[in-house]
Amino acid sequence: MGNRETIIKVSKVSIASNVLLCIFKMVAGFAGKSSAMVADGVHSLSDVLGSVLVVIGAVVSNRASDK
């Protein structure tokens, strides 16, 4: 398995776990009326977006070089 495949595999696990964590924190925050928990859920969502950027970077960096 190459670097790109490893990066994508790890990022997929990170995305899945952070999505679940985000949902849990947001539901708990709204149910418990805790703005801190809701804010932490939003932070988990930002981690998802960061992982998506890592995947995009891995794909772009693996392109063939310019002529």
ABEGO torsion letter per residue (X at the ends): XBAAAAAAAAAAAAAAAAAAAAAAAAAAAAAAGBAAAAAAAAAAAAAAAAAAAAAAAAAAAABBBBX
